[in-house]
Amino acid sequence: MEPYESAMANARERINRTELALERSEEMLAENIALCSRIRAQRRLVEAAHRLVKIDPPSTDGG
């Protein structure tokens, strides 16, 4: 194999590894964005529940 062919093969291999790393990074980013969305939604739910309790506190008369 000539040096030029070897260099081209190495470059193609680096490109392939980089493309795979980019795909994995994009998948991880999508998972993190989805997780952040779920966390925010849960936080909004908890905050809404706290606001509801302030507006209409639970009855303490036992009935």
N, CA, C and O atoms as CSV, one atom per row, in Angstrom:
chain,resi,resn,atom,element,x,y,z
A,1,MET,N,N,0.856,-1.176,0.000
A,1,MET,CA,C,0.000,0.000,0.000
A,1,MET,C,C,0.901,1.238,0.000
A,1,MET,O,O,1.835,1.338,0.796
A,2,GLU,N,N,0.615,2.153,-0.881
A,2,GLU,CA,C,1.406,3.374,-0.974
A,2,GLU,C,C,1.041,4.315,0.167
A,2,GLU,O,O,-0.059,4.235,0.714
A,3,PRO,N,N,1.968,5.211,0.527
A,3,PRO,CA,C,1.688,6.151,1.631
A,3,PRO,C,C,0.405,6.956,1.416
A,3,PRO,O,O,-0.331,7.225,2.365
A,4,TYR,N,N,0.143,7.336,0.167
A,4,TYR,CA,C,-1.074,8.097,-0.132
A,4,TYR,C,C,-2.312,7.269,0.189
A,4,TYR,O,O,-3.258,7.774,0.794
A,5,GLU,N,N,-2.311,6.001,-0.212
A,5,GLU,CA,C,-3.462,5.130,0.049
A,5,GLU,C,C,-3.642,4.907,1.542
A,5,GLU,O,O,-4.766,4.878,2.043
A,6,SER,N,N,-2.537,4.752,2.244
A,6,SER,CA,C,-2.600,4.562,3.693
A,6,SER,C,C,-3.167,5.806,4.376
A,6,SER,O,O,-3.994,5.703,5.283
A,7,ALA,N,N,-2.722,6.966,3.939
A,7,ALA,CA,C,-3.221,8.214,4.520
A,7,ALA,C,C,-4.713,8.377,4.245
A,7,ALA,O,O,-5.461,8.822,5.115
A,8,MET,N,N,-5.142,8.021,3.052
A,8,MET,CA,C,-6.565,8.116,2.714
A,8,MET,C,C,-7.384,7.140,3.557
A,8,MET,O,O,-8.465,7.486,4.033
A,9,ALA,N,N,-6.876,5.931,3.739
A,9,ALA,CA,C,-7.581,4.940,4.554
A,9,ALA,C,C,-7.695,5.429,5.995
A,9,ALA,O,O,-8.746,5.288,6.620
A,10,ASN,N,N,-6.616,6.002,6.518
A,10,ASN,CA,C,-6.646,6.541,7.884
A,10,ASN,C,C,-7.644,7.690,7.992
A,10,ASN,O,O,-8.382,7.789,8.973
A,11,ALA,N,N,-7.662,8.544,6.995
A,11,ALA,CA,C,-8.593,9.675,7.015
A,11,ALA,C,C,-10.037,9.188,6.974
A,11,ALA,O,O,-10.887,9.706,7.698
A,12,ARG,N,N,-10.321,8.194,6.130
A,12,ARG,CA,C,-11.682,7.643,6.067
A,12,ARG,C,C,-12.080,7.027,7.411
A,12,ARG,O,O,-13.216,7.183,7.859
A,13,GLU,N,N,-11.144,6.331,8.045
A,13,GLU,CA,C,-11.434,5.724,9.345
A,13,GLU,C,C,-11.721,6.799,10.392
A,13,GLU,O,O,-12.644,6.652,11.192
A,14,ARG,N,N,-10.942,7.866,10.391
A,14,ARG,CA,C,-11.187,8.966,11.333
A,14,ARG,C,C,-12.548,9.611,11.073
A,14,ARG,O,O,-13.271,9.952,12.009
A,15,ILE,N,N,-12.884,9.773,9.809
A,15,ILE,CA,C,-14.196,10.341,9.464
A,15,ILE,C,C,-15.310,9.438,9.970
A,15,ILE,O,O,-16.286,9.921,10.544
A,16,ASN,N,N,-15.176,8.140,9.766
A,16,ASN,CA,C,-16.207,7.198,10.231
A,16,ASN,C,C,-16.353,7.248,11.742
A,16,ASN,O,O,-17.471,7.268,12.257
A,17,ARG,N,N,-15.226,7.269,12.462
A,17,ARG,CA,C,-15.291,7.340,13.928
A,17,ARG,C,C,-15.928,8.647,14.383
A,17,ARG,O,O,-16.712,8.671,15.332
A,18,THR,N,N,-15.585,9.728,13.699
A,18,THR,CA,C,-16.152,11.027,14.051
A,18,THR,C,C,-17.655,11.059,13.797
A,18,THR,O,O,-18.410,11.607,14.600
A,19,GLU,N,N,-18.089,10.478,12.691
A,19,GLU,CA,C,-19.524,10.437,12.398
A,19,GLU,C,C,-20.271,9.616,13.438
A,19,GLU,O,O,-21.366,9.995,13.855
A,20,LEU,N,N,-19.694,8.494,13.862
A,20,LEU,CA,C,-20.332,7.682,14.904
A,20,LEU,C,C,-20.401,8.446,16.223
A,20,LEU,O,O,-21.415,8.405,16.919
A,21,ALA,N,N,-19.319,9.140,16.560
A,21,ALA,CA,C,-19.308,9.928,17.792
A,21,ALA,C,C,-20.354,11.031,17.727
A,21,ALA,O,O,-21.021,11.311,18.724
A,22,LEU,N,N,-20.505,11.657,16.570
A,22,LEU,CA,C,-21.513,12.698,16.403
A,22,LEU,C,C,-22.919,12.126,16.566
A,22,LEU,O,O,-23.764,12.739,17.219
A,23,GLU,N,N,-23.173,10.972,15.984
A,23,GLU,CA,C,-24.487,10.336,16.133
A,23,GLU,C,C,-24.780,10.024,17.593
A,23,GLU,O,O,-25.887,10.269,18.073
A,24,ARG,N,N,-23.786,9.480,18.307
A,24,ARG,CA,C,-23.983,9.179,19.731
A,24,ARG,C,C,-24.238,10.455,20.517
A,24,ARG,O,O,-25.089,10.483,21.406
A,25,SER,N,N,-23.503,11.510,20.190
A,25,SER,CA,C,-23.694,12.789,20.878
A,25,SER,C,C,-25.090,13.339,20.632
A,25,SER,O,O,-25.728,13.853,21.552
A,26,GLU,N,N,-25.567,13.235,19.403
A,26,GLU,CA,C,-26.916,13.719,19.091
A,26,GLU,C,C,-27.972,12.909,19.829
A,26,GLU,O,O,-28.962,13.467,20.301
A,27,GLU,N,N,-27.772,11.598,19.933
A,27,GLU,CA,C,-28.718,10.758,20.675
A,27,GLU,C,C,-28.717,11.134,22.152
A,27,GLU,O,O,-29.776,11.233,22.773
A,28,MET,N,N,-27.522,11.343,22.715
A,28,MET,CA,C,-27.431,11.723,24.124
A,28,MET,C,C,-28.071,13.083,24.358
A,28,MET,O,O,-28.743,13.285,25.368
A,29,LEU,N,N,-27.870,14.013,23.438
A,29,LEU,CA,C,-28.481,15.333,23.555
A,29,LEU,C,C,-30.004,15.225,23.537
A,29,LEU,O,O,-30.685,15.870,24.334
A,30,ALA,N,N,-30.530,14.417,22.637
A,30,ALA,CA,C,-31.984,14.233,22.562
A,30,ALA,C,C,-32.521,13.636,23.864
A,30,ALA,O,O,-33.575,14.047,24.349
A,31,GLU,N,N,-31.794,12.667,24.428
A,31,GLU,CA,C,-32.222,12.072,25.698
A,31,GLU,C,C,-32.187,13.107,26.813
A,31,GLU,O,O,-33.098,13.159,27.639
A,32,ASN,N,N,-31.143,13.931,26.844
A,32,ASN,CA,C,-31.032,14.950,27.884
A,32,ASN,C,C,-32.124,16.000,27.761
A,32,ASN,O,O,-32.669,16.453,28.767
A,33,ILE,N,N,-32.445,16.387,26.538
A,33,ILE,CA,C,-33.520,17.358,26.333
A,33,ILE,C,C,-34.849,16.774,26.799
A,33,ILE,O,O,-35.640,17.464,27.441
A,34,ALA,N,N,-35.094,15.516,26.481
A,34,ALA,CA,C,-36.338,14.865,26.919
A,34,ALA,C,C,-36.387,14.784,28.443
A,34,ALA,O,O,-37.435,15.017,29.045
A,35,LEU,N,N,-35.262,14.457,29.062
A,35,LEU,CA,C,-35.213,14.374,30.520
A,35,LEU,C,C,-35.474,15.742,31.143
A,35,LEU,O,O,-36.225,15.849,32.112
A,36,CYS,N,N,-34.861,16.781,30.594
A,36,CYS,CA,C,-35.090,18.133,31.106
A,36,CYS,C,C,-36.557,18.522,30.985
A,36,CYS,O,O,-37.113,19.153,31.885
A,37,SER,N,N,-37.176,18.151,29.890
A,37,SER,CA,C,-38.597,18.458,29.698
A,37,SER,C,C,-39.449,17.756,30.744
A,37,SER,O,O,-40.377,18.348,31.294
A,38,ARG,N,N,-39.132,16.490,31.020
A,38,ARG,CA,C,-39.893,15.759,32.047
A,38,ARG,C,C,-39.680,16.378,33.424
A,38,ARG,O,O,-40.623,16.493,34.206
A,39,ILE,N,N,-38.447,16.778,33.723
A,39,ILE,CA,C,-38.163,17.398,35.021
A,39,ILE,C,C,-38.922,18.714,35.146
A,39,ILE,O,O,-39.513,18.991,36.190
A,40,ARG,N,N,-38.912,19.521,34.096
A,40,ARG,CA,C,-39.636,20.797,34.134
A,40,ARG,C,C,-41.134,20.571,34.303
A,40,ARG,O,O,-41.789,21.279,35.069
A,41,ALA,N,N,-41.672,19.595,33.597
A,41,ALA,CA,C,-43.103,19.303,33.707
A,41,ALA,C,C,-43.448,18.865,35.125
A,41,ALA,O,O,-44.467,19.283,35.676
A,42,GLN,N,N,-42.608,18.030,35.714
A,42,GLN,CA,C,-42.846,17.577,37.088
A,42,GLN,C,C,-42.773,18.760,38.049
A,42,GLN,O,O,-43.590,18.873,38.963
A,43,ARG,N,N,-41.799,19.638,37.843
A,43,ARG,CA,C,-41.664,20.813,38.705
A,43,ARG,C,C,-42.894,21.708,38.587
A,43,ARG,O,O,-43.391,22.217,39.592
A,44,ARG,N,N,-43.390,21.904,37.353
A,44,ARG,CA,C,-44.597,22.725,37.172
A,44,ARG,C,C,-45.792,22.101,37.884
A,44,ARG,O,O,-46.613,22.812,38.463
A,45,LEU,N,N,-45.888,20.788,37.842
A,45,LEU,CA,C,-46.979,20.096,38.515
A,45,LEU,C,C,-46.909,20.306,40.022
A,45,LEU,O,O,-47.925,20.583,40.661
A,46,VAL,N,N,-45.718,20.175,40.590
A,46,VAL,CA,C,-45.544,20.372,42.033
A,46,VAL,C,C,-45.865,21.819,42.408
A,46,VAL,O,O,-46.551,22.071,43.398
A,47,GLU,N,N,-45.367,22.765,41.612
A,47,GLU,CA,C,-45.642,24.174,41.899
A,47,GLU,C,C,-47.134,24.478,41.807
A,47,GLU,O,O,-47.661,25.241,42.618
A,48,ALA,N,N,-47.811,23.897,40.840
A,48,ALA,CA,C,-49.258,24.102,40.712
A,48,ALA,C,C,-49.988,23.524,41.918
A,48,ALA,O,O,-50.944,24.122,42.413
A,49,ALA,N,N,-49.549,22.378,42.387
A,49,ALA,CA,C,-50.177,21.770,43.566
A,49,ALA,C,C,-49.987,22.665,44.785
A,49,ALA,O,O,-50.909,22.823,45.585
A,50,HIS,N,N,-48.796,23.252,44.934
A,50,HIS,CA,C,-48.556,24.162,46.060
A,50,HIS,C,C,-49.448,25.401,45.956
A,50,HIS,O,O,-49.987,25.867,46.960
A,51,ARG,N,N,-49.601,25.926,44.750
A,51,ARG,CA,C,-50.470,27.095,44.578
A,51,ARG,C,C,-51.919,26.743,44.912
A,51,ARG,O,O,-52.631,27.543,45.520
A,52,LEU,N,N,-52.347,25.566,44.521
A,52,LEU,CA,C,-53.713,25.144,44.804
A,52,LEU,C,C,-53.942,25.041,46.306
A,52,LEU,O,O,-54.998,25.434,46.802
A,53,VAL,N,N,-52.965,24.517,47.028
A,53,VAL,CA,C,-53.106,24.398,48.482
A,53,VAL,C,C,-53.190,25.779,49.115
A,53,VAL,O,O,-53.930,25.970,50.081
A,54,LYS,N,N,-52.448,26.742,48.589
A,54,LYS,CA,C,-52.514,28.100,49.134
A,54,LYS,C,C,-53.877,28.731,48.859
A,54,LYS,O,O,-54.409,29.455,49.701
A,55,ILE,N,N,-54.440,28.459,47.685
A,55,ILE,CA,C,-55.738,29.031,47.317
A,55,ILE,C,C,-56.861,28.357,48.093
A,55,ILE,O,O,-57.763,29.030,48.590
A,56,ASP,N,N,-56.813,27.043,48.199
A,56,ASP,CA,C,-57.881,26.267,48.832
A,56,ASP,C,C,-57.255,25.259,49.792
A,56,ASP,O,O,-57.131,24.079,49.461
A,57,PRO,N,N,-56.856,25.724,50.994
A,57,PRO,CA,C,-56.203,24.799,51.932
A,57,PRO,C,C,-57.132,23.658,52.317
A,57,PRO,O,O,-58.354,23.811,52.316
A,58,PRO,N,N,-56.545,22.516,52.644
A,58,PRO,CA,C,-57.374,21.380,53.061
A,58,PRO,C,C,-58.148,21.714,54.334
A,58,PRO,O,O,-57.682,22.472,55.185
A,59,SER,N,N,-59.305,21.147,54.437
A,59,SER,CA,C,-60.159,21.363,55.603
A,59,SER,C,C,-59.519,20.737,56.830
A,59,SER,O,O,-58.969,19.638,56.757
A,60,THR,N,N,-59.589,21.448,57.981
A,60,THR,CA,C,-59.027,20.915,59.227
A,60,THR,C,C,-60.113,20.573,60.231
A,60,THR,O,O,-59.815,20.309,61.396
A,61,ASP,N,N,-61.376,20.572,59.798
A,61,ASP,CA,C,-62.471,20.299,60.732
A,61,ASP,C,C,-62.788,18.815,60.850
A,61,ASP,O,O,-63.699,18.421,61.578
A,62,GLY,N,N,-62.028,17.994,60.127
A,62,GLY,CA,C,-62.212,16.557,60.242
A,62,GLY,C,C,-63.388,16.019,59.467
A,62,GLY,O,O,-63.773,14.868,59.671
A,63,GLY,N,N,-63.959,16.782,58.611
A,63,GLY,CA,C,-65.116,16.248,57.938
A,63,GLY,C,C,-65.377,16.939,56.700
A,63,GLY,O,O,-66.332,16.608,55.997
